[in-house]
Amino acid sequence: MNDKILFHCPITINFAHHDGGIKSLNTEINKLISSNKEVCVLGIDRGEKNLIYYSVIDQKGVIKEMDSLNVIGKTDFLSKLIKIEKERSSSRKD
């Protein structure tokens, strides 16, 4: 079996569309996910202590993997953003 990544972004599509198409599609997707026990869910959260934090859980709610993406490779993005924030704050005060 090949690994697959599915991306879910909670946005509203065709907001004024009222023939049941969107609700029907959401229902079908929910049924598909709940009936396939091998599907894992990726949750992404932006926060104060972590720029981006992710977790992967299985159908039973067991955490398979979780980590922060503050540092990717050798680049520390959190430190860079803190430095930029301090520079901007200093520029506003001057």
PDB file as gemmi writes it, atoms N, CA and C in Angstrom:
CRYST1    1.000    1.000    1.000  90.00  90.00  90.00 P 1                      
ATOM      1  N   MET A   1       0.843  -1.190   0.000  1.00  0.00           N  
ATOM      2  CA  MET A   1       0.000   0.000   0.000  1.00  0.00           C  
ATOM      3  C   MET A   1       0.882   1.246   0.000  1.00  0.00           C  
ATOM      4  N   ASN A   2       0.556   2.222  -0.834  1.00  0.00           N  
ATOM      5  CA  ASN A   2       1.317   3.467  -0.905  1.00  0.00           C  
ATOM      6  C   ASN A   2       0.782   4.471   0.103  1.00  0.00           C  
ATOM      7  N   ASP A   3       1.697   5.242   0.697  1.00  0.00           N  
ATOM      8  CA  ASP A   3       1.271   6.319   1.588  1.00  0.00           C  
ATOM      9  C   ASP A   3       0.629   7.421   0.754  1.00  0.00           C  
ATOM     10  N   LYS A   4      -0.410   8.022   1.306  1.00  0.00           N  
ATOM     11  CA  LYS A   4      -1.081   9.124   0.628  1.00  0.00           C  
ATOM     12  C   LYS A   4      -1.258  10.247   1.616  1.00  0.00           C  
ATOM     13  N   ILE A   5      -1.208  11.459   1.134  1.00  0.00           N  
ATOM     14  CA  ILE A   5      -1.487  12.627   1.959  1.00  0.00           C  
ATOM     15  C   ILE A   5      -2.690  13.328   1.352  1.00  0.00           C  
ATOM     16  N   LEU A   6      -3.721  13.498   2.149  1.00  0.00           N  
ATOM     17  CA  LEU A   6      -4.900  14.243   1.737  1.00  0.00           C  
ATOM     18  C   LEU A   6      -4.930  15.531   2.531  1.00  0.00           C  
ATOM     19  N   PHE A   7      -5.244  16.632   1.884  1.00  0.00           N  
ATOM     20  CA  PHE A   7      -5.238  17.937   2.541  1.00  0.00           C  
ATOM     21  C   PHE A   7      -6.671  18.394   2.751  1.00  0.00           C  
ATOM     22  N   HIS A   8      -7.023  18.704   4.000  1.00  0.00           N  
ATOM     23  CA  HIS A   8      -8.356  19.214   4.324  1.00  0.00           C  
ATOM     24  C   HIS A   8      -8.197  20.646   4.817  1.00  0.00           C  
ATOM     25  N   CYS A   9      -8.887  21.551   4.191  1.00  0.00           N  
ATOM     26  CA  CYS A   9      -8.863  22.948   4.612  1.00  0.00           C  
ATOM     27  C   CYS A   9     -10.323  23.389   4.739  1.00  0.00           C  
ATOM     28  N   PRO A  10     -10.751  23.710   5.961  1.00  0.00           N  
ATOM     29  CA  PRO A  10     -12.169  24.042   6.159  1.00  0.00           C  
ATOM     30  C   PRO A  10     -12.551  25.394   5.553  1.00  0.00           C  
ATOM     31  N   ILE A  11     -12.939  25.369   4.304  1.00  0.00           N  
ATOM     32  CA  ILE A  11     -13.389  26.577   3.625  1.00  0.00           C  
ATOM     33  C   ILE A  11     -14.785  26.315   3.071  1.00  0.00           C  
ATOM     34  N   THR A  12     -15.483  27.356   2.778  1.00  0.00           N  
ATOM     35  CA  THR A  12     -16.822  27.228   2.219  1.00  0.00           C  
ATOM     36  C   THR A  12     -16.741  27.406   0.706  1.00  0.00           C  
ATOM     37  N   ILE A  13     -17.241  26.419  -0.013  1.00  0.00           N  
ATOM     38  CA  ILE A  13     -17.252  26.473  -1.465  1.00  0.00           C  
ATOM     39  C   ILE A  13     -18.704  26.559  -1.916  1.00  0.00           C  
ATOM     40  N   ASN A  14     -18.967  27.425  -2.863  1.00  0.00           N  
ATOM     41  CA  ASN A  14     -20.327  27.603  -3.397  1.00  0.00           C  
ATOM     42  C   ASN A  14     -21.308  27.866  -2.260  1.00  0.00           C  
ATOM     43  N   PHE A  15     -21.028  28.880  -1.458  1.00  0.00           N  
ATOM     44  CA  PHE A  15     -21.825  29.184  -0.283  1.00  0.00           C  
ATOM     45  C   PHE A  15     -23.312  29.338  -0.612  1.00  0.00           C  
ATOM     46  N   ALA A  16     -23.631  29.934  -1.750  1.00  0.00           N  
ATOM     47  CA  ALA A  16     -25.031  30.173  -2.105  1.00  0.00           C  
ATOM     48  C   ALA A  16     -25.671  28.971  -2.782  1.00  0.00           C  
ATOM     49  N   HIS A  17     -24.940  27.911  -2.967  1.00  0.00           N  
ATOM     50  CA  HIS A  17     -25.459  26.715  -3.644  1.00  0.00           C  
ATOM     51  C   HIS A  17     -26.320  25.920  -2.661  1.00  0.00           C  
ATOM     52  N   HIS A  18     -27.636  25.789  -2.917  1.00  0.00           N  
ATOM     53  CA  HIS A  18     -28.561  25.217  -1.932  1.00  0.00           C  
ATOM     54  C   HIS A  18     -29.227  23.916  -2.365  1.00  0.00           C  
ATOM     55  N   ASP A  19     -28.756  23.254  -3.406  1.00  0.00           N  
ATOM     56  CA  ASP A  19     -29.456  22.043  -3.843  1.00  0.00           C  
ATOM     57  C   ASP A  19     -28.988  20.794  -3.100  1.00  0.00           C  
ATOM     58  N   GLY A  20     -28.241  20.965  -2.023  1.00  0.00           N  
ATOM     59  CA  GLY A  20     -27.791  19.818  -1.240  1.00  0.00           C  
ATOM     60  C   GLY A  20     -26.467  19.255  -1.704  1.00  0.00           C  
ATOM     61  N   GLY A  21     -25.885  19.828  -2.745  1.00  0.00           N  
ATOM     62  CA  GLY A  21     -24.642  19.312  -3.300  1.00  0.00           C  
ATOM     63  C   GLY A  21     -23.493  19.330  -2.305  1.00  0.00           C  
ATOM     64  N   ILE A  22     -23.301  20.427  -1.608  1.00  0.00           N  
ATOM     65  CA  ILE A  22     -22.190  20.550  -0.667  1.00  0.00           C  
ATOM     66  C   ILE A  22     -22.405  19.638   0.535  1.00  0.00           C  
ATOM     67  N   LYS A  23     -23.609  19.654   1.108  1.00  0.00           N  
ATOM     68  CA  LYS A  23     -23.880  18.797   2.256  1.00  0.00           C  
ATOM     69  C   LYS A  23     -23.758  17.327   1.873  1.00  0.00           C  
ATOM     70  N   SER A  24     -24.214  17.000   0.677  1.00  0.00           N  
ATOM     71  CA  SER A  24     -24.121  15.631   0.202  1.00  0.00           C  
ATOM     72  C   SER A  24     -22.660  15.222   0.044  1.00  0.00           C  
ATOM     73  N   LEU A  25     -21.848  16.105  -0.497  1.00  0.00           N  
ATOM     74  CA  LEU A  25     -20.431  15.824  -0.678  1.00  0.00           C  
ATOM     75  C   LEU A  25     -19.745  15.642   0.673  1.00  0.00           C  
ATOM     76  N   ASN A  26     -20.015  16.515   1.632  1.00  0.00           N  
ATOM     77  CA  ASN A  26     -19.429  16.389   2.968  1.00  0.00           C  
ATOM     78  C   ASN A  26     -19.838  15.080   3.633  1.00  0.00           C  
ATOM     79  N   THR A  27     -21.084  14.695   3.482  1.00  0.00           N  
ATOM     80  CA  THR A  27     -21.569  13.440   4.056  1.00  0.00           C  
ATOM     81  C   THR A  27     -20.834  12.258   3.447  1.00  0.00           C  
ATOM     82  N   GLU A  28     -20.670  12.266   2.138  1.00  0.00           N  
ATOM     83  CA  GLU A  28     -19.968  11.181   1.459  1.00  0.00           C  
ATOM     84  C   GLU A  28     -18.516  11.092   1.909  1.00  0.00           C  
ATOM     85  N   ILE A  29     -17.862  12.226   2.039  1.00  0.00           N  
ATOM     86  CA  ILE A  29     -16.465  12.242   2.482  1.00  0.00           C  
ATOM     87  C   ILE A  29     -16.360  11.727   3.914  1.00  0.00           C  
ATOM     88  N   ASN A  30     -17.251  12.164   4.798  1.00  0.00           N  
ATOM     89  CA  ASN A  30     -17.238  11.683   6.188  1.00  0.00           C  
ATOM     90  C   ASN A  30     -17.458  10.177   6.254  1.00  0.00           C  
ATOM     91  N   LYS A  31     -18.361   9.652   5.439  1.00  0.00           N  
ATOM     92  CA  LYS A  31     -18.604   8.202   5.407  1.00  0.00           C  
ATOM     93  C   LYS A  31     -17.356   7.464   4.937  1.00  0.00           C  
ATOM     94  N   LEU A  32     -16.720   7.978   3.898  1.00  0.00           N  
ATOM     95  CA  LEU A  32     -15.520   7.351   3.346  1.00  0.00           C  
ATOM     96  C   LEU A  32     -14.398   7.305   4.381  1.00  0.00           C  
ATOM     97  N   ILE A  33     -14.192   8.401   5.075  1.00  0.00           N  
ATOM     98  CA  ILE A  33     -13.128   8.459   6.084  1.00  0.00           C  
ATOM     99  C   ILE A  33     -13.439   7.521   7.243  1.00  0.00           C  
ATOM    100  N   SER A  34     -14.677   7.535   7.730  1.00  0.00           N  
ATOM    101  CA  SER A  34     -15.011   6.706   8.893  1.00  0.00           C  
ATOM    102  C   SER A  34     -15.032   5.216   8.564  1.00  0.00           C  
ATOM    103  N   SER A  35     -15.261   4.859   7.314  1.00  0.00           N  
ATOM    104  CA  SER A  35     -15.306   3.440   6.957  1.00  0.00           C  
ATOM    105  C   SER A  35     -13.928   2.869   6.626  1.00  0.00           C  
ATOM    106  N   ASN A  36     -12.937   3.720   6.392  1.00  0.00           N  
ATOM    107  CA  ASN A  36     -11.591   3.265   6.057  1.00  0.00           C  
ATOM    108  C   ASN A  36     -10.707   3.384   7.295  1.00  0.00           C  
ATOM    109  N   LYS A  37     -10.436   2.270   7.939  1.00  0.00           N  
ATOM    110  CA  LYS A  37      -9.699   2.265   9.209  1.00  0.00           C  
ATOM    111  C   LYS A  37      -8.221   2.580   9.043  1.00  0.00           C  
ATOM    112  N   GLU A  38      -7.706   2.624   7.815  1.00  0.00           N  
ATOM    113  CA  GLU A  38      -6.298   2.920   7.602  1.00  0.00           C  
ATOM    114  C   GLU A  38      -6.029   4.403   7.390  1.00  0.00           C  
ATOM    115  N   VAL A  39      -7.074   5.205   7.361  1.00  0.00           N  
ATOM    116  CA  VAL A  39      -6.916   6.643   7.154  1.00  0.00           C  
ATOM    117  C   VAL A  39      -6.433   7.288   8.445  1.00  0.00           C  
ATOM    118  N   CYS A  40      -5.413   8.107   8.328  1.00  0.00           N  
ATOM    119  CA  CYS A  40      -4.937   8.909   9.459  1.00  0.00           C  
ATOM    120  C   CYS A  40      -5.279  10.363   9.180  1.00  0.00           C  
ATOM    121  N   VAL A  41      -5.412  11.135  10.231  1.00  0.00           N  
ATOM    122  CA  VAL A  41      -5.773  12.536  10.107  1.00  0.00           C  
ATOM    123  C   VAL A  41      -4.596  13.390  10.551  1.00  0.00           C  
ATOM    124  N   LEU A  42      -4.257  14.386   9.748  1.00  0.00           N  
ATOM    125  CA  LEU A  42      -3.190  15.325  10.045  1.00  0.00           C  
ATOM    126  C   LEU A  42      -3.820  16.609  10.550  1.00  0.00           C  
ATOM    127  N   GLY A  43      -3.463  17.002  11.765  1.00  0.00           N  
ATOM    128  CA  GLY A  43      -3.942  18.257  12.325  1.00  0.00           C  
ATOM    129  C   GLY A  43      -2.798  19.241  12.370  1.00  0.00           C  
ATOM    130  N   ILE A  44      -3.048  20.471  11.948  1.00  0.00           N  
ATOM    131  CA  ILE A  44      -2.032  21.516  11.942  1.00  0.00           C  
ATOM    132  C   ILE A  44      -2.558  22.677  12.768  1.00  0.00           C  
ATOM    133  N   ASP A  45      -1.710  23.169  13.664  1.00  0.00           N  
ATOM    134  CA  ASP A  45      -2.110  24.253  14.555  1.00  0.00           C  
ATOM    135  C   ASP A  45      -1.027  25.314  14.571  1.00  0.00           C  
ATOM    136  N   ARG A  46      -1.423  26.551  14.466  1.00  0.00           N  
ATOM    137  CA  ARG A  46      -0.490  27.657  14.649  1.00  0.00           C  
ATOM    138  C   ARG A  46      -0.662  28.144  16.076  1.00  0.00           C  
ATOM    139  N   GLY A  47       0.447  28.444  16.735  1.00  0.00           N  
ATOM    140  CA  GLY A  47       0.330  28.854  18.125  1.00  0.00           C  
ATOM    141  C   GLY A  47       1.352  29.900  18.496  1.00  0.00           C  
ATOM    142  N   GLU A  48       1.418  30.176  19.797  1.00  0.00           N  
ATOM    143  CA  GLU A  48       2.360  31.174  20.278  1.00  0.00           C  
ATOM    144  C   GLU A  48       3.743  30.577  20.505  1.00  0.00           C  
ATOM    145  N   LYS A  49       3.807  29.367  21.037  1.00  0.00           N  
ATOM    146  CA  LYS A  49       5.091  28.745  21.324  1.00  0.00           C  
ATOM    147  C   LYS A  49       5.672  28.041  20.106  1.00  0.00           C  
ATOM    148  N   ASN A  50       4.843  27.664  19.182  1.00  0.00           N  
ATOM    149  CA  ASN A  50       5.280  26.992  17.963  1.00  0.00           C  
ATOM    150  C   ASN A  50       4.674  27.722  16.778  1.00  0.00           C  
ATOM    151  N   LEU A  51       5.491  27.928  15.752  1.00  0.00           N  
ATOM    152  CA  LEU A  51       4.944  28.542  14.543  1.00  0.00           C  
ATOM    153  C   LEU A  51       3.872  27.641  13.959  1.00  0.00           C  
ATOM    154  N   ILE A  52       4.257  26.407  13.729  1.00  0.00           N  
ATOM    155  CA  ILE A  52       3.318  25.405  13.245  1.00  0.00           C  
ATOM    156  C   ILE A  52       3.601  24.113  14.000  1.00  0.00           C  
ATOM    157  N   TYR A  53       2.548  23.504  14.482  1.00  0.00           N  
ATOM    158  CA  TYR A  53       2.656  22.251  15.216  1.00  0.00           C  
ATOM    159  C   TYR A  53       1.729  21.268  14.522  1.00  0.00           C  
ATOM    160  N   TYR A  54       2.204  20.079  14.285  1.00  0.00           N  
ATOM    161  CA  TYR A  54       1.340  19.108  13.618  1.00  0.00           C  
ATOM    162  C   TYR A  54       1.244  17.821  14.423  1.00  0.00           C  
ATOM    163  N   SER A  55       0.156  17.111  14.210  1.00  0.00           N  
ATOM    164  CA  SER A  55       0.002  15.784  14.793  1.00  0.00           C  
ATOM    165  C   SER A  55      -0.766  14.911  13.803  1.00  0.00           C  
ATOM    166  N   VAL A  56      -0.399  13.651  13.787  1.00  0.00           N  
ATOM    167  CA  VAL A  56      -1.060  12.663  12.937  1.00  0.00           C  
ATOM    168  C   VAL A  56      -1.714  11.654  13.870  1.00  0.00           C  
ATOM    169  N   ILE A  57      -3.027  11.461  13.725  1.00  0.00           N  
ATOM    170  CA  ILE A  57      -3.735  10.510  14.570  1.00  0.00           C  
ATOM    171  C   ILE A  57      -4.442   9.479  13.700  1.00  0.00           C  
ATOM    172  N   ASP A  58      -4.641   8.289  14.265  1.00  0.00           N  
ATOM    173  CA  ASP A  58      -5.364   7.261  13.532  1.00  0.00           C  
ATOM    174  C   ASP A  58      -6.852   7.350  13.859  1.00  0.00           C  
ATOM    175  N   GLN A  59      -7.627   6.410  13.338  1.00  0.00           N  
ATOM    176  CA  GLN A  59      -9.074   6.426  13.529  1.00  0.00           C  
ATOM    177  C   GLN A  59      -9.491   6.269  14.988  1.00  0.00           C  
ATOM    178  N   LYS A  60      -8.619   5.684  15.809  1.00  0.00           N  
ATOM    179  CA  LYS A  60      -8.939   5.477  17.225  1.00  0.00           C  
ATOM    180  C   LYS A  60      -8.486   6.639  18.090  1.00  0.00           C  
ATOM    181  N   GLY A  61      -7.883   7.649  17.480  1.00  0.00           N  
ATOM    182  CA  GLY A  61      -7.414   8.810  18.227  1.00  0.00           C  
ATOM    183  C   GLY A  61      -6.018   8.648  18.802  1.00  0.00           C  
ATOM    184  N   VAL A  62      -5.318   7.592  18.397  1.00  0.00           N  
ATOM    185  CA  VAL A  62      -3.957   7.361  18.872  1.00  0.00           C  
ATOM    186  C   VAL A  62      -3.007   8.250  18.072  1.00  0.00           C  
ATOM    187  N   ILE A  63      -2.165   8.987  18.784  1.00  0.00           N  
ATOM    188  CA  ILE A  63      -1.212   9.874  18.122  1.00  0.00           C  
ATOM    189  C   ILE A  63      -0.094   9.040  17.518  1.00  0.00           C  
ATOM    190  N   LYS A  64       0.052   9.116  16.213  1.00  0.00           N  
ATOM    191  CA  LYS A  64       1.091   8.386  15.495  1.00  0.00           C  
ATOM    192  C   LYS A  64       2.384   9.191  15.424  1.00  0.00           C  
ATOM    193  N   GLU A  65       2.249  10.494  15.278  1.00  0.00           N  
ATOM    194  CA  GLU A  65       3.407  11.368  15.142  1.00  0.00           C  
ATOM    195  C   GLU A  65       2.980  12.787  15.471  1.00  0.00           C  
ATOM    196  N   MET A  66       3.881  13.539  16.101  1.00  0.00           N  
ATOM    197  CA  MET A  66       3.619  14.964  16.319  1.00  0.00           C  
ATOM    198  C   MET A  66       4.942  15.683  16.499  1.00  0.00           C  
ATOM    199  N   ASP A  67       4.969  16.923  16.059  1.00  0.00           N  
ATOM    200  CA  ASP A  67       6.204  17.693  16.139  1.00  0.00           C  
ATOM    201  C   ASP A  67       5.910  19.146  15.816  1.00  0.00           C  
ATOM    202  N   SER A  68       6.891  19.979  16.090  1.00  0.00           N  
ATOM    203  CA  SER A  68       6.852  21.388  15.760  1.00  0.00           C  
ATOM    204  C   SER A  68       7.658  21.601  14.487  1.00  0.00           C  
ATOM    205  N   LEU A  69       7.263  22.567  13.703  1.00  0.00           N  
ATOM    206  CA  LEU A  69       8.016  22.905  12.500  1.00  0.00           C  
ATOM    207  C   LEU A  69       8.724  24.247  12.669  1.00  0.00           C  
ATOM    208  N   ASN A  70       9.144  24.563  13.907  1.00  0.00           N  
ATOM    209  CA  ASN A  70       9.911  25.782  14.138  1.00  0.00           C  
ATOM    210  C   ASN A  70      11.247  25.729  13.413  1.00  0.00           C  
ATOM    211  N   VAL A  71      11.865  24.550  13.411  1.00  0.00           N  
ATOM    212  CA  VAL A  71      13.159  24.357  12.762  1.00  0.00           C  
ATOM    213  C   VAL A  71      12.977  23.315  11.665  1.00  0.00           C  
ATOM    214  N   ILE A  72      13.324  23.687  10.446  1.00  0.00           N  
ATOM    215  CA  ILE A  72      13.268  22.758   9.326  1.00  0.00           C  
ATOM    216  C   ILE A  72      14.664  22.716   8.717  1.00  0.00           C  
ATOM    217  N   GLY A  73      15.258  21.542   8.718  1.00  0.00           N  
ATOM    218  CA  GLY A  73      16.645  21.434   8.280  1.00  0.00           C  
ATOM    219  C   GLY A  73      17.525  22.171   9.267  1.00  0.00           C  
ATOM    220  N   LYS A  74      18.297  23.107   8.768  1.00  0.00           N  
ATOM    221  CA  LYS A  74      19.167  23.906   9.637  1.00  0.00           C  
ATOM    222  C   LYS A  74      18.608  25.303   9.866  1.00  0.00           C  
ATOM    223  N   THR A  75      17.419  25.575   9.360  1.00  0.00           N  
ATOM    224  CA  THR A  75      16.832  26.912   9.462  1.00  0.00           C  
ATOM    225  C   THR A  75      15.874  26.977  10.642  1.00  0.00           C  
ATOM    226  N   ASP A  76      16.159  27.898  11.572  1.00  0.00           N  
ATOM    227  CA  ASP A  76      15.300  28.122  12.736  1.00  0.00           C  
ATOM    228  C   ASP A  76      14.367  29.292  12.423  1.00  0.00           C  
ATOM    229  N   PHE A  77      13.164  28.965  11.934  1.00  0.00           N  
ATOM    230  CA  PHE A  77      12.221  29.995  11.511  1.00  0.00           C  
ATOM    231  C   PHE A  77      11.686  30.801  12.688  1.00  0.00           C  
ATOM    232  N   LEU A  78      11.516  30.183  13.840  1.00  0.00           N  
ATOM    233  CA  LEU A  78      11.009  30.905  14.998  1.00  0.00           C  
ATOM    234  C   LEU A  78      11.979  32.007  15.403  1.00  0.00           C  
ATOM    235  N   SER A  79      13.256  31.699  15.459  1.00  0.00           N  
ATOM    236  CA  SER A  79      14.261  32.717  15.810  1.00  0.00           C  
ATOM    237  C   SER A  79      14.273  33.857  14.801  1.00  0.00           C  
ATOM    238  N   LYS A  80      14.156  33.512  13.524  1.00  0.00           N  
ATOM    239  CA  LYS A  80      14.131  34.548  12.491  1.00  0.00           C  
ATOM    240  C   LYS A  80      12.937  35.481  12.683  1.00  0.00           C  
ATOM    241  N   LEU A  81      11.767  34.912  12.951  1.00  0.00           N  
ATOM    242  CA  LEU A  81      10.575  35.739  13.120  1.00  0.00           C  
ATOM    243  C   LEU A  81      10.648  36.592  14.385  1.00  0.00           C  
ATOM    244  N   ILE A  82      11.222  36.043  15.457  1.00  0.00           N  
ATOM    245  CA  ILE A  82      11.385  36.828  16.688  1.00  0.00           C  
ATOM    246  C   ILE A  82      12.310  38.005  16.426  1.00  0.00           C  
ATOM    247  N   LYS A  83      13.373  37.787  15.688  1.00  0.00           N  
ATOM    248  CA  LYS A  83      14.316  38.862  15.354  1.00  0.00           C  
ATOM    249  C   LYS A  83      13.619  39.945  14.526  1.00  0.00           C  
ATOM    250  N   ILE A  84      12.854  39.544  13.528  1.00  0.00           N  
ATOM    251  CA  ILE A  84      12.128  40.507  12.683  1.00  0.00           C  
ATOM    252  C   ILE A  84      11.121  41.286  13.520  1.00  0.00           C  
ATOM    253  N   GLU A  85      10.443  40.597  14.432  1.00  0.00           N  
ATOM    254  CA  GLU A  85       9.462  41.261  15.293  1.00  0.00           C  
ATOM    255  C   GLU A  85      10.132  42.327  16.164  1.00  0.00           C  
ATOM    256  N   LYS A  86      11.293  42.003  16.727  1.00  0.00           N  
ATOM    257  CA  LYS A  86      12.021  42.969  17.558  1.00  0.00           C  
ATOM    258  C   LYS A  86      12.468  44.161  16.733  1.00  0.00           C  
ATOM    259  N   GLU A  87      12.939  43.919  15.504  1.00  0.00           N  
ATOM    260  CA  GLU A  87      13.378  45.008  14.619  1.00  0.00           C  
ATOM    261  C   GLU A  87      12.203  45.922  14.280  1.00  0.00           C  
ATOM    262  N   ARG A  88      11.057  45.353  13.975  1.00  0.00           N  
ATOM    263  CA  ARG A  88       9.872  46.162  13.641  1.00  0.00           C  
ATOM    264  C   ARG A  88       9.401  46.966  14.848  1.00  0.00           C  
ATOM    265  N   SER A  89       9.425  46.325  16.010  1.00  0.00           N  
ATOM    266  CA  SER A  89       9.010  47.020  17.226  1.00  0.00           C  
ATOM    267  C   SER A  89       9.946  48.196  17.518  1.00  0.00           C  
ATOM    268  N   SER A  90      11.232  47.958  17.352  1.00  0.00           N  
ATOM    269  CA  SER A  90      12.225  49.027  17.560  1.00  0.00           C  
ATOM    270  C   SER A  90      12.032  50.153  16.561  1.00  0.00           C  
ATOM    271  N   SER A  91      11.759  49.813  15.319  1.00  0.00           N  
ATOM    272  CA  SER A  91      11.543  50.844  14.271  1.00  0.00           C  
ATOM    273  C   SER A  91      10.314  51.674  14.571  1.00  0.00           C  
ATOM    274  N   ARG A  92       9.249  51.063  15.089  1.00  0.00           N  
ATOM    275  CA  ARG A  92       8.036  51.825  15.425  1.00  0.00           C  
ATOM    276  C   ARG A  92       8.297  52.788  16.574  1.00  0.00           C  
ATOM    277  N   LYS A  93       9.116  52.343  17.536  1.00  0.00           N  
ATOM    278  CA  LYS A  93       9.390  53.185  18.698  1.00  0.00           C  
ATOM    279  C   LYS A  93      10.320  54.334  18.369  1.00  0.00           C  
ATOM    280  N   ASP A  94      11.187  54.126  17.370  1.00  0.00           N  
ATOM    281  CA  ASP A  94      12.118  55.183  16.963  1.00  0.00           C  
ATOM    282  C   ASP A  94      11.393  56.118  16.074  1.00  0.00           C  
TER     283      ASP A  94                                                      
END                                                                             
